[in-house]
């Protein structure tokens, strides 16, 4: 967008041949364009799980029996108490998943 004129005719207060002031958002400034294919990004991230972590994951696995037990408790309303809801909400907040 030019203000009060165009580049060819000049802008009031701007000498002939100078670019007029452009209005726009701060993040719309021209940026250097580099094709994505020409930039090589090294990939060095990785995860290593310890033996203790693997053992803990195996012991915490949900068995079909445990799933049935939890399902029955839900159906019986065991988790519909204010203190249980509060405890679950606190654990979710402390876990950082939210």
Gaussian input, Z-matrix of N, CA and C with variables (Angstrom, degrees):
# hf/3-21g

backbone

0 1
 N
 C     1     B1
 C     2     B2     1     A1
 N     3     B3     2     A2     1     D1
 C     4     B4     3     A3     2     D2
 C     5     B5     4     A4     3     D3
 N     6     B6     5     A5     4     D4
 C     7     B7     6     A6     5     D5
 C     8     B8     7     A7     6     D6
 N     9     B9     8     A8     7     D7
 C    10    B10     9     A9     8     D8
 C    11    B11    10    A10     9     D9
 N    12    B12    11    A11    10    D10
 C    13    B13    12    A12    11    D11
 C    14    B14    13    A13    12    D12
 N    15    B15    14    A14    13    D13
 C    16    B16    15    A15    14    D14
 C    17    B17    16    A16    15    D15
 N    18    B18    17    A17    16    D16
 C    19    B19    18    A18    17    D17
 C    20    B20    19    A19    18    D18
 N    21    B21    20    A20    19    D19
 C    22    B22    21    A21    20    D20
 C    23    B23    22    A22    21    D21
 N    24    B24    23    A23    22    D22
 C    25    B25    24    A24    23    D23
 C    26    B26    25    A25    24    D24
 N    27    B27    26    A26    25    D25
 C    28    B28    27    A27    26    D26
 C    29    B29    28    A28    27    D27
 N    30    B30    29    A29    28    D28
 C    31    B31    30    A30    29    D29
 C    32    B32    31    A31    30    D30
 N    33    B33    32    A32    31    D31
 C    34    B34    33    A33    32    D32
 C    35    B35    34    A34    33    D33
 N    36    B36    35    A35    34    D34
 C    37    B37    36    A36    35    D35
 C    38    B38    37    A37    36    D36
 N    39    B39    38    A38    37    D37
 C    40    B40    39    A39    38    D38
 C    41    B41    40    A40    39    D39
 N    42    B42    41    A41    40    D40
 C    43    B43    42    A42    41    D41
 C    44    B44    43    A43    42    D42
 N    45    B45    44    A44    43    D43
 C    46    B46    45    A45    44    D44
 C    47    B47    46    A46    45    D45
 N    48    B48    47    A47    46    D46
 C    49    B49    48    A48    47    D47
 C    50    B50    49    A49    48    D48
 N    51    B51    50    A50    49    D49
 C    52    B52    51    A51    50    D50
 C    53    B53    52    A52    51    D51
 N    54    B54    53    A53    52    D52
 C    55    B55    54    A54    53    D53
 C    56    B56    55    A55    54    D54
 N    57    B57    56    A56    55    D55
 C    58    B58    57    A57    56    D56
 C    59    B59    58    A58    57    D57
 N    60    B60    59    A59    58    D58
 C    61    B61    60    A60    59    D59
 C    62    B62    61    A61    60    D60
 N    63    B63    62    A62    61    D61
 C    64    B64    63    A63    62    D62
 C    65    B65    64    A64    63    D63
 N    66    B66    65    A65    64    D64
 C    67    B67    66    A66    65    D65
 C    68    B68    67    A67    66    D66
 N    69    B69    68    A68    67    D67
 C    70    B70    69    A69    68    D68
 C    71    B71    70    A70    69    D69
 N    72    B72    71    A71    70    D70
 C    73    B73    72    A72    71    D71
 C    74    B74    73    A73    72    D72
 N    75    B75    74    A74    73    D73
 C    76    B76    75    A75    74    D74
 C    77    B77    76    A76    75    D75
 N    78    B78    77    A77    76    D76
 C    79    B79    78    A78    77    D77
 C    80    B80    79    A79    78    D78
 N    81    B81    80    A80    79    D79
 C    82    B82    81    A81    80    D80
 C    83    B83    82    A82    81    D81
 N    84    B84    83    A83    82    D82
 C    85    B85    84    A84    83    D83
 C    86    B86    85    A85    84    D84
 N    87    B87    86    A86    85    D85
 C    88    B88    87    A87    86    D86
 C    89    B89    88    A88    87    D87
 N    90    B90    89    A89    88    D88
 C    91    B91    90    A90    89    D89
 C    92    B92    91    A91    90    D90
 N    93    B93    92    A92    91    D91
 C    94    B94    93    A93    92    D92
 C    95    B95    94    A94    93    D93
 N    96    B96    95    A95    94    D94
 C    97    B97    96    A96    95    D95
 C    98    B98    97    A97    96    D96
 N    99    B99    98    A98    97    D97
 C   100   B100    99    A99    98    D98
 C   101   B101   100   A100    99    D99
 N   102   B102   101   A101   100   D100
 C   103   B103   102   A102   101   D101
 C   104   B104   103   A103   102   D102
 N   105   B105   104   A104   103   D103
 C   106   B106   105   A105   104   D104
 C   107   B107   106   A106   105   D105
 N   108   B108   107   A107   106   D106
 C   109   B109   108   A108   107   D107
 C   110   B110   109   A109   108   D108
 N   111   B111   110   A110   109   D109
 C   112   B112   111   A111   110   D110
 C   113   B113   112   A112   111   D111
 N   114   B114   113   A113   112   D112
 C   115   B115   114   A114   113   D113
 C   116   B116   115   A115   114   D114
 N   117   B117   116   A116   115   D115
 C   118   B118   117   A117   116   D116
 C   119   B119   118   A118   117   D117
 N   120   B120   119   A119   118   D118
 C   121   B121   120   A120   119   D119
 C   122   B122   121   A121   120   D120
 N   123   B123   122   A122   121   D121
 C   124   B124   123   A123   122   D122
 C   125   B125   124   A124   123   D123
 N   126   B126   125   A125   124   D124
 C   127   B127   126   A126   125   D125
 C   128   B128   127   A127   126   D126
 N   129   B129   128   A128   127   D127
 C   130   B130   129   A129   128   D128
 C   131   B131   130   A130   129   D129
 N   132   B132   131   A131   130   D130
 C   133   B133   132   A132   131   D131
 C   134   B134   133   A133   132   D132
 N   135   B135   134   A134   133   D133
 C   136   B136   135   A135   134   D134
 C   137   B137   136   A136   135   D135
 N   138   B138   137   A137   136   D136
 C   139   B139   138   A138   137   D137
 C   140   B140   139   A139   138   D138
 N   141   B141   140   A140   139   D139
 C   142   B142   141   A141   140   D140
 C   143   B143   142   A142   141   D141
 N   144   B144   143   A143   142   D142
 C   145   B145   144   A144   143   D143
 C   146   B146   145   A145   144   D144
 N   147   B147   146   A146   145   D145
 C   148   B148   147   A147   146   D146
 C   149   B149   148   A148   147   D147
 N   150   B150   149   A149   148   D148
 C   151   B151   150   A150   149   D149
 C   152   B152   151   A151   150   D150
 N   153   B153   152   A152   151   D151
 C   154   B154   153   A153   152   D152
 C   155   B155   154   A154   153   D153
 N   156   B156   155   A155   154   D154
 C   157   B157   156   A156   155   D155
 C   158   B158   157   A157   156   D156
 N   159   B159   158   A158   157   D157
 C   160   B160   159   A159   158   D158
 C   161   B161   160   A160   159   D159
 N   162   B162   161   A161   160   D160
 C   163   B163   162   A162   161   D161
 C   164   B164   163   A163   162   D162
 N   165   B165   164   A164   163   D163
 C   166   B166   165   A165   164   D164
 C   167   B167   166   A166   165   D165
 N   168   B168   167   A167   166   D166
 C   169   B169   168   A168   167   D167
 C   170   B170   169   A169   168   D168
 N   171   B171   170   A170   169   D169
 C   172   B172   171   A171   170   D170
 C   173   B173   172   A172   171   D171
 N   174   B174   173   A173   172   D172
 C   175   B175   174   A174   173   D173
 C   176   B176   175   A175   174   D174
 N   177   B177   176   A176   175   D175
 C   178   B178   177   A177   176   D176
 C   179   B179   178   A178   177   D177
 N   180   B180   179   A179   178   D178
 C   181   B181   180   A180   179   D179
 C   182   B182   181   A181   180   D180
 N   183   B183   182   A182   181   D181
 C   184   B184   183   A183   182   D182
 C   185   B185   184   A184   183   D183
 N   186   B186   185   A185   184   D184
 C   187   B187   186   A186   185   D185
 C   188   B188   187   A187   186   D186
 N   189   B189   188   A188   187   D187
 C   190   B190   189   A189   188   D188
 C   191   B191   190   A190   189   D189
 N   192   B192   191   A191   190   D190
 C   193   B193   192   A192   191   D191
 C   194   B194   193   A193   192   D192
 N   195   B195   194   A194   193   D193
 C   196   B196   195   A195   194   D194
 C   197   B197   196   A196   195   D195
 N   198   B198   197   A197   196   D196
 C   199   B199   198   A198   197   D197
 C   200   B200   199   A199   198   D198
 N   201   B201   200   A200   199   D199
 C   202   B202   201   A201   200   D200
 C   203   B203   202   A202   201   D201
 N   204   B204   203   A203   202   D202
 C   205   B205   204   A204   203   D203
 C   206   B206   205   A205   204   D204
 N   207   B207   206   A206   205   D205
 C   208   B208   207   A207   206   D206
 C   209   B209   208   A208   207   D207
 N   210   B210   209   A209   208   D208
 C   211   B211   210   A210   209   D209
 C   212   B212   211   A211   210   D210
 N   213   B213   212   A212   211   D211
 C   214   B214   213   A213   212   D212
 C   215   B215   214   A214   213   D213
 N   216   B216   215   A215   214   D214
 C   217   B217   216   A216   215   D215
 C   218   B218   217   A217   216   D216
 N   219   B219   218   A218   217   D217
 C   220   B220   219   A219   218   D218
 C   221   B221   220   A220   219   D219
 N   222   B222   221   A221   220   D220
 C   223   B223   222   A222   221   D221
 C   224   B224   223   A223   222   D222
 N   225   B225   224   A224   223   D223
 C   226   B226   225   A225   224   D224
 C   227   B227   226   A226   225   D225
 N   228   B228   227   A227   226   D226
 C   229   B229   228   A228   227   D227
 C   230   B230   229   A229   228   D228
 N   231   B231   230   A230   229   D229
 C   232   B232   231   A231   230   D230
 C   233   B233   232   A232   231   D231
 N   234   B234   233   A233   232   D232
 C   235   B235   234   A234   233   D233
 C   236   B236   235   A235   234   D234
 N   237   B237   236   A236   235   D235
 C   238   B238   237   A237   236   D236
 C   239   B239   238   A238   237   D237
 N   240   B240   239   A239   238   D238
 C   241   B241   240   A240   239   D239
 C   242   B242   241   A241   240   D240
 N   243   B243   242   A242   241   D241
 C   244   B244   243   A243   242   D242
 C   245   B245   244   A244   243   D243
 N   246   B246   245   A245   244   D244
 C   247   B247   246   A246   245   D245
 C   248   B248   247   A247   246   D246
 N   249   B249   248   A248   247   D247
 C   250   B250   249   A249   248   D248
 C   251   B251   250   A250   249   D249
 N   252   B252   251   A251   250   D250
 C   253   B253   252   A252   251   D251
 C   254   B254   253   A253   252   D252
 N   255   B255   254   A254   253   D253
 C   256   B256   255   A255   254   D254
 C   257   B257   256   A256   255   D255
 N   258   B258   257   A257   256   D256
 C   259   B259   258   A258   257   D257
 C   260   B260   259   A259   258   D258
 N   261   B261   260   A260   259   D259
 C   262   B262   261   A261   260   D260
 C   263   B263   262   A262   261   D261
 N   264   B264   263   A263   262   D262
 C   265   B265   264   A264   263   D263
 C   266   B266   265   A265   264   D264
 N   267   B267   266   A266   265   D265
 C   268   B268   267   A267   266   D266
 C   269   B269   268   A268   267   D267
 N   270   B270   269   A269   268   D268
 C   271   B271   270   A270   269   D269
 C   272   B272   271   A271   270   D270
 N   273   B273   272   A272   271   D271
 C   274   B274   273   A273   272   D272
 C   275   B275   274   A274   273   D273
 N   276   B276   275   A275   274   D274
 C   277   B277   276   A276   275   D275
 C   278   B278   277   A277   276   D276
 N   279   B279   278   A278   277   D277
 C   280   B280   279   A279   278   D278
 C   281   B281   280   A280   279   D279
 N   282   B282   281   A281   280   D280
 C   283   B283   282   A282   281   D281
 C   284   B284   283   A283   282   D282
 N   285   B285   284   A284   283   D283
 C   286   B286   285   A285   284   D284
 C   287   B287   286   A286   285   D285
 N   288   B288   287   A287   286   D286
 C   289   B289   288   A288   287   D287
 C   290   B290   289   A289   288   D288
 N   291   B291   290   A290   289   D289
 C   292   B292   291   A291   290   D290
 C   293   B293   292   A292   291   D291

   B1=1.4384
   B2=1.5053
   B3=1.3006
   B4=1.4536
   B5=1.5169
   B6=1.3017
   B7=1.4554
   B8=1.5273
   B9=1.3364
   B10=1.4687
   B11=1.5229
   B12=1.2740
   B13=1.4593
   B14=1.5055
   B15=1.3264
   B16=1.4536
   B17=1.5113
   B18=1.3105
   B19=1.4565
   B20=1.5185
   B21=1.3097
   B22=1.4632
   B23=1.5227
   B24=1.3156
   B25=1.4509
   B26=1.5038
   B27=1.3176
   B28=1.4505
   B29=1.5147
   B30=1.2821
   B31=1.4578
   B32=1.5073
   B33=1.3328
   B34=1.4560
   B35=1.5254
   B36=1.3100
   B37=1.4478
   B38=1.5212
   B39=1.3262
   B40=1.4662
   B41=1.5117
   B42=1.3338
   B43=1.4672
   B44=1.5289
   B45=1.3344
   B46=1.4665
   B47=1.5235
   B48=1.3316
   B49=1.4565
   B50=1.5154
   B51=1.3193
   B52=1.4637
   B53=1.5224
   B54=1.2967
   B55=1.4594
   B56=1.5163
   B57=1.3334
   B58=1.4629
   B59=1.5238
   B60=1.3057
   B61=1.4563
   B62=1.5204
   B63=1.2999
   B64=1.4603
   B65=1.5189
   B66=1.3278
   B67=1.4550
   B68=1.5178
   B69=1.3103
   B70=1.4565
   B71=1.5038
   B72=1.3082
   B73=1.4494
   B74=1.5183
   B75=1.3379
   B76=1.4605
   B77=1.5247
   B78=1.3204
   B79=1.4554
   B80=1.5186
   B81=1.3310
   B82=1.4570
   B83=1.5277
   B84=1.3278
   B85=1.4579
   B86=1.5254
   B87=1.3394
   B88=1.4661
   B89=1.5179
   B90=1.2863
   B91=1.4650
   B92=1.5212
   B93=1.3160
   B94=1.4628
   B95=1.5188
   B96=1.3118
   B97=1.4488
   B98=1.5179
   B99=1.3261
   B100=1.4548
   B101=1.5154
   B102=1.3121
   B103=1.4608
   B104=1.5179
   B105=1.3221
   B106=1.4524
   B107=1.5256
   B108=1.3138
   B109=1.4563
   B110=1.5239
   B111=1.3474
   B112=1.4571
   B113=1.5263
   B114=1.3431
   B115=1.4547
   B116=1.5239
   B117=1.3265
   B118=1.4604
   B119=1.5173
   B120=1.3247
   B121=1.4519
   B122=1.5239
   B123=1.3256
   B124=1.4654
   B125=1.5249
   B126=1.3045
   B127=1.4676
   B128=1.5220
   B129=1.3445
   B130=1.4556
   B131=1.5240
   B132=1.3362
   B133=1.4510
   B134=1.5192
   B135=1.3088
   B136=1.4477
   B137=1.5199
   B138=1.3116
   B139=1.4599
   B140=1.5075
   B141=1.3059
   B142=1.4601
   B143=1.5259
   B144=1.3274
   B145=1.4568
   B146=1.5210
   B147=1.3326
   B148=1.4645
   B149=1.5258
   B150=1.3256
   B151=1.4629
   B152=1.5236
   B153=1.3402
   B154=1.4701
   B155=1.5244
   B156=1.3008
   B157=1.4567
   B158=1.5195
   B159=1.3069
   B160=1.4707
   B161=1.5246
   B162=1.3333
   B163=1.4664
   B164=1.5241
   B165=1.3106
   B166=1.4595
   B167=1.5253
   B168=1.3088
   B169=1.4684
   B170=1.5229
   B171=1.3311
   B172=1.4679
   B173=1.5241
   B174=1.3349
   B175=1.4628
   B176=1.5276
   B177=1.3197
   B178=1.4584
   B179=1.5271
   B180=1.3215
   B181=1.4622
   B182=1.5261
   B183=1.2998
   B184=1.4562
   B185=1.5201
   B186=1.3065
   B187=1.4564
   B188=1.5246
   B189=1.3087
   B190=1.4698
   B191=1.5339
   B192=1.3367
   B193=1.4578
   B194=1.5264
   B195=1.3437
   B196=1.4740
   B197=1.5283
   B198=1.3064
   B199=1.4658
   B200=1.5273
   B201=1.3269
   B202=1.4686
   B203=1.5245
   B204=1.3280
   B205=1.4684
   B206=1.5263
   B207=1.3252
   B208=1.4662
   B209=1.5234
   B210=1.3133
   B211=1.4688
   B212=1.5363
   B213=1.3253
   B214=1.4685
   B215=1.5260
   B216=1.3234
   B217=1.4739
   B218=1.5225
   B219=1.3212
   B220=1.4721
   B221=1.5202
   B222=1.3326
   B223=1.4615
   B224=1.5325
   B225=1.3310
   B226=1.4579
   B227=1.5286
   B228=1.3461
   B229=1.4648
   B230=1.5130
   B231=1.3175
   B232=1.4635
   B233=1.5344
   B234=1.3067
   B235=1.4636
   B236=1.5258
   B237=1.3243
   B238=1.4646
   B239=1.5260
   B240=1.3024
   B241=1.4618
   B242=1.5244
   B243=1.3151
   B244=1.4651
   B245=1.5204
   B246=1.3289
   B247=1.4725
   B248=1.5289
   B249=1.3313
   B250=1.4659
   B251=1.5245
   B252=1.3203
   B253=1.4694
   B254=1.5226
   B255=1.3471
   B256=1.4658
   B257=1.5309
   B258=1.3233
   B259=1.4720
   B260=1.5282
   B261=1.3321
   B262=1.4670
   B263=1.5263
   B264=1.3265
   B265=1.4702
   B266=1.5235
   B267=1.3193
   B268=1.4744
   B269=1.5303
   B270=1.3202
   B271=1.4693
   B272=1.5234
   B273=1.3269
   B274=1.4705
   B275=1.5145
   B276=1.3314
   B277=1.4638
   B278=1.5328
   B279=1.3282
   B280=1.4737
   B281=1.5242
   B282=1.3230
   B283=1.4636
   B284=1.5230
   B285=1.3335
   B286=1.4499
   B287=1.5181
   B288=1.3138
   B289=1.4729
   B290=1.5090
   B291=1.2884
   B292=1.4559
   B293=1.4885
   A1=108.08
   A2=118.23
   A3=121.65
   A4=108.21
   A5=114.88
   A6=120.83
   A7=109.10
   A8=118.26
   A9=124.45
   A10=114.46
   A11=118.28
   A12=119.14
   A13=111.87
   A14=115.16
   A15=119.56
   A16=109.22
   A17=117.85
   A18=122.31
   A19=111.21
   A20=117.44
   A21=120.68
   A22=111.31
   A23=118.44
   A24=121.09
   A25=113.97
   A26=117.94
   A27=121.25
   A28=110.54
   A29=116.00
   A30=122.35
   A31=107.58
   A32=115.77
   A33=119.70
   A34=109.98
   A35=118.34
   A36=122.68
   A37=114.31
   A38=117.64
   A39=121.23
   A40=107.33
   A41=117.83
   A42=119.96
   A43=111.56
   A44=116.14
   A45=122.86
   A46=109.21
   A47=116.40
   A48=121.59
   A49=113.51
   A50=118.31
   A51=120.69
   A52=108.78
   A53=118.09
   A54=121.56
   A55=109.85
   A56=117.01
   A57=119.77
   A58=110.96
   A59=115.92
   A60=121.84
   A61=108.42
   A62=116.79
   A63=122.04
   A64=108.82
   A65=116.33
   A66=121.00
   A67=108.40
   A68=117.17
   A69=120.30
   A70=110.71
   A71=116.01
   A72=120.77
   A73=109.81
   A74=115.02
   A75=120.05
   A76=111.70
   A77=117.54
   A78=119.53
   A79=113.23
   A80=117.84
   A81=119.90
   A82=112.09
   A83=116.87
   A84=120.44
   A85=109.38
   A86=117.19
   A87=119.35
   A88=110.78
   A89=116.20
   A90=121.42
   A91=108.96
   A92=114.53
   A93=119.04
   A94=108.20
   A95=116.26
   A96=120.91
   A97=109.35
   A98=115.95
   A99=121.59
   A100=107.31
   A101=118.27
   A102=119.76
   A103=110.90
   A104=117.57
   A105=122.44
   A106=112.03
   A107=117.65
   A108=121.03
   A109=112.31
   A110=118.12
   A111=119.97
   A112=112.48
   A113=118.28
   A114=121.20
   A115=108.90
   A116=116.63
   A117=121.20
   A118=108.62
   A119=117.25
   A120=122.31
   A121=108.40
   A122=116.59
   A123=118.28
   A124=110.49
   A125=117.27
   A126=122.74
   A127=107.62
   A128=116.45
   A129=118.50
   A130=112.89
   A131=119.09
   A132=120.83
   A133=110.55
   A134=115.59
   A135=119.69
   A136=110.14
   A137=115.50
   A138=122.21
   A139=108.76
   A140=115.93
   A141=120.91
   A142=107.57
   A143=117.62
   A144=122.91
   A145=108.42
   A146=115.23
   A147=119.82
   A148=111.00
   A149=115.64
   A150=121.24
   A151=110.71
   A152=116.30
   A153=120.12
   A154=110.56
   A155=116.59
   A156=120.86
   A157=111.83
   A158=115.99
   A159=119.79
   A160=111.10
   A161=116.59
   A162=120.46
   A163=110.38
   A164=116.47
   A165=120.51
   A166=111.32
   A167=116.80
   A168=120.80
   A169=110.97
   A170=117.36
   A171=120.64
   A172=110.77
   A173=116.93
   A174=120.13
   A175=111.66
   A176=117.98
   A177=121.99
   A178=112.40
   A179=117.32
   A180=120.73
   A181=110.18
   A182=115.62
   A183=120.86
   A184=109.61
   A185=115.22
   A186=120.33
   A187=108.13
   A188=117.46
   A189=119.22
   A190=112.18
   A191=117.04
   A192=120.75
   A193=111.30
   A194=115.97
   A195=120.03
   A196=110.33
   A197=118.17
   A198=121.97
   A199=109.86
   A200=117.47
   A201=120.76
   A202=111.47
   A203=116.25
   A204=120.45
   A205=110.98
   A206=117.10
   A207=121.04
   A208=110.32
   A209=117.40
   A210=121.32
   A211=110.46
   A212=117.17
   A213=121.10
   A214=111.32
   A215=116.86
   A216=120.07
   A217=110.66
   A218=117.38
   A219=120.76
   A220=109.33
   A221=117.14
   A222=121.00
   A223=112.27
   A224=117.96
   A225=122.21
   A226=112.34
   A227=117.45
   A228=120.83
   A229=114.96
   A230=117.57
   A231=120.90
   A232=112.81
   A233=116.93
   A234=120.42
   A235=112.24
   A236=117.88
   A237=122.24
   A238=112.54
   A239=117.18
   A240=122.13
   A241=108.92
   A242=115.78
   A243=121.13
   A244=112.12
   A245=117.79
   A246=119.55
   A247=111.64
   A248=117.50
   A249=120.89
   A250=109.66
   A251=116.77
   A252=121.16
   A253=109.90
   A254=117.03
   A255=121.61
   A256=111.02
   A257=116.74
   A258=120.67
   A259=110.85
   A260=117.20
   A261=120.65
   A262=110.01
   A263=116.53
   A264=120.29
   A265=110.72
   A266=117.47
   A267=120.70
   A268=111.45
   A269=117.31
   A270=120.18
   A271=111.76
   A272=116.71
   A273=119.54
   A274=109.82
   A275=117.73
   A276=120.70
   A277=111.52
   A278=116.73
   A279=120.08
   A280=112.72
   A281=117.57
   A282=120.37
   A283=112.36
   A284=116.75
   A285=119.80
   A286=113.53
   A287=117.47
   A288=121.29
   A289=112.37
   A290=117.61
   A291=121.02
   A292=111.60
   D1=129.45
   D2=175.44
   D3=-103.30
   D4=156.52
   D5=-178.20
   D6=-107.91
   D7=124.25
   D8=174.76
   D9=55.81
   D10=42.40
   D11=175.75
   D12=145.18
   D13=-171.58
   D14=176.69
   D15=-129.42
   D16=172.74
   D17=-175.61
   D18=-63.57
   D19=-41.89
   D20=-176.24
   D21=-64.28
   D22=-42.26
   D23=-176.58
   D24=-88.59
   D25=-4.79
   D26=-176.60
   D27=83.51
   D28=160.64
   D29=179.21
   D30=-119.82
   D31=139.68
   D32=179.03
   D33=-54.01
   D34=125.31
   D35=178.92
   D36=86.38
   D37=-6.35
   D38=179.39
   D39=-116.75
   D40=124.88
   D41=-179.07
   D42=-58.20
   D43=147.80
   D44=178.14
   D45=-54.44
   D46=135.25
   D47=178.03
   D48=92.08
   D49=-11.99
   D50=176.87
   D51=-88.76
   D52=147.36
   D53=-179.78
   D54=-73.68
   D55=138.25
   D56=177.73
   D57=-72.17
   D58=162.16
   D59=178.19
   D60=-70.09
   D61=133.06
   D62=179.06
   D63=-103.57
   D64=136.14
   D65=176.05
   D66=-98.12
   D67=146.07
   D68=177.86
   D69=168.80
   D70=-178.84
   D71=179.59
   D72=-75.15
   D73=154.20
   D74=-179.41
   D75=-62.44
   D76=-30.71
   D77=-177.70
   D78=-85.34
   D79=4.98
   D80=-179.42
   D81=-98.05
   D82=13.88
   D83=178.54
   D84=-63.91
   D85=147.55
   D86=179.67
   D87=-60.21
   D88=140.46
   D89=179.68
   D90=-123.81
   D91=152.58
   D92=176.94
   D93=-67.88
   D94=136.46
   D95=-178.64
   D96=-104.13
   D97=121.30
   D98=178.12
   D99=-123.03
   D100=122.47
   D101=178.58
   D102=-57.76
   D103=136.03
   D104=-177.32
   D105=-59.84
   D106=-34.46
   D107=-177.45
   D108=-68.00
   D109=-21.95
   D110=-176.20
   D111=-89.20
   D112=-4.79
   D113=-179.14
   D114=-104.09
   D115=119.76
   D116=178.92
   D117=-94.59
   D118=122.87
   D119=179.25
   D120=-111.13
   D121=116.84
   D122=179.14
   D123=-69.12
   D124=138.24
   D125=179.41
   D126=-106.45
   D127=110.31
   D128=-178.36
   D129=-129.43
   D130=6.50
   D131=178.79
   D132=-74.61
   D133=149.43
   D134=177.89
   D135=-165.66
   D136=165.28
   D137=178.78
   D138=-129.62
   D139=137.60
   D140=176.72
   D141=-128.45
   D142=121.50
   D143=-178.57
   D144=-98.79
   D145=128.56
   D146=-178.78
   D147=-71.29
   D148=164.60
   D149=176.89
   D150=-61.57
   D151=-36.70
   D152=178.54
   D153=-65.45
   D154=-39.33
   D155=178.00
   D156=-65.44
   D157=-39.74
   D158=178.10
   D159=-65.69
   D160=-40.53
   D161=178.98
   D162=-65.38
   D163=-40.37
   D164=178.10
   D165=-63.93
   D166=-40.54
   D167=178.51
   D168=-63.97
   D169=-39.34
   D170=178.92
   D171=-65.86
   D172=-40.71
   D173=-176.81
   D174=-74.08
   D175=-23.17
   D176=-178.44
   D177=-93.74
   D178=4.07
   D179=-177.50
   D180=-64.71
   D181=141.74
   D182=178.03
   D183=-79.95
   D184=120.09
   D185=176.28
   D186=-89.86
   D187=159.76
   D188=176.56
   D189=-57.43
   D190=-33.63
   D191=178.68
   D192=-65.93
   D193=-43.20
   D194=179.62
   D195=-66.32
   D196=-39.08
   D197=177.94
   D198=-61.90
   D199=-43.37
   D200=178.02
   D201=-62.96
   D202=-40.59
   D203=179.32
   D204=-62.31
   D205=-46.32
   D206=179.45
   D207=-65.24
   D208=-40.99
   D209=178.58
   D210=-59.13
   D211=-44.04
   D212=179.24
   D213=-63.93
   D214=-40.71
   D215=178.95
   D216=-64.47
   D217=-38.43
   D218=177.74
   D219=-63.97
   D220=-47.47
   D221=-178.92
   D222=-63.67
   D223=-29.97
   D224=179.81
   D225=-83.85
   D226=-4.35
   D227=177.32
   D228=84.42
   D229=15.86
   D230=-177.79
   D231=-61.78
   D232=-25.64
   D233=-177.20
   D234=-100.23
   D235=6.95
   D236=-178.50
   D237=-92.95
   D238=26.92
   D239=-179.90
   D240=-107.50
   D241=145.04
   D242=-176.08
   D243=-57.49
   D244=-41.55
   D245=-178.00
   D246=-67.55
   D247=-33.46
   D248=178.56
   D249=-71.81
   D250=-44.64
   D251=179.01
   D252=-60.81
   D253=-41.82
   D254=178.63
   D255=-62.57
   D256=-44.17
   D257=-179.65
   D258=-63.70
   D259=-42.34
   D260=179.36
   D261=-64.32
   D262=-44.54
   D263=179.81
   D264=-61.07
   D265=-42.99
   D266=178.80
   D267=-62.79
   D268=-41.99
   D269=179.40
   D270=-65.33
   D271=-37.26
   D272=177.40
   D273=-64.59
   D274=-44.63
   D275=179.34
   D276=-63.53
   D277=-42.85
   D278=-179.44
   D279=-69.87
   D280=-25.23
   D281=-179.21
   D282=-70.57
   D283=-22.97
   D284=-178.32
   D285=84.11
   D286=5.37
   D287=-179.89
   D288=-77.40
   D289=-9.75
   D290=-176.74
   D291=-106.93

